[in-house]
Amino acid sequence: MLVIDRFEGDKAVIEFSKDNDVFTFDIPSAVLPAEIEEGDIIEIKIKRSATKKRKEKIKKLADKLFE
């Protein structure tokens, strides 16, 4: 589970817990929704279709570059 533990300046301190282990890490507050608050639970979502489109775009650029 990912929880907004607190804000420190322009960073959000995220607490990650799994089983009995707890880790914290910082991320820029700017990447989070403006309405987020301490204690809010966040989730990370993988967008496979967006990933596929991005990879295709990069491949086309690389192919064009190395023609």
BELLINSUL-V915596 format. One record per residue. N is the residue number from 1. OMEGA is omega in degrees with one decimal (NA if undefined). D_CENTER is the distance of its C-alpha to the mean C-alpha in Angstrom with 2 decimals. Layout:
# BELLINSUL-V915596
N:OMEGA:D_CENTER
N:OMEGA:D_CENTER
This chain:
# BELLINSUL-V915596
1:177.3:13.52
2:-177.6:10.84
3:172.2:12.77
4:-178.5:12.74
5:-178.3:15.63
6:175.1:16.58
7:177.0:16.19
8:-176.6:17.78
9:-179.0:18.62
10:179.9:15.75
11:172.6:13.19
12:176.7:11.85
13:-177.4:12.74
14:176.3:10.83
15:178.5:13.29
16:177.8:12.80
17:177.2:16.10
18:-174.2:17.61
19:179.4:21.36
20:-179.4:22.81
21:177.6:20.26
22:178.1:18.05
23:173.6:15.60
24:174.9:13.95
25:-178.9:11.52
26:169.7:10.84
27:177.4:8.27
28:178.6:9.99
29:-177.2:11.05
30:-179.7:11.28
31:-179.0:7.72
32:176.3:8.58
33:-176.3:11.59
34:-175.0:14.83
35:-176.3:16.36
36:-177.3:14.09
37:174.8:16.35
38:-180.0:16.87
39:179.2:17.16
40:176.4:14.88
41:178.8:13.17
42:176.3:9.71
43:176.6:8.70
44:-176.5:6.28
45:176.6:8.46
46:-179.9:9.76
47:-176.3:11.84
48:-177.8:14.70
49:177.7:16.90
50:177.6:14.62
51:-179.7:14.03
52:179.4:17.81
53:-179.8:18.65
54:178.5:16.64
55:179.0:18.41
56:179.1:21.68
57:179.6:21.41
58:179.1:20.80
59:178.8:23.69
60:178.3:25.96
61:179.4:25.36
62:178.5:26.05
63:179.8:29.10
64:-179.0:30.42
65:-174.5:29.96
66:178.1:31.79
67:NA:34.61
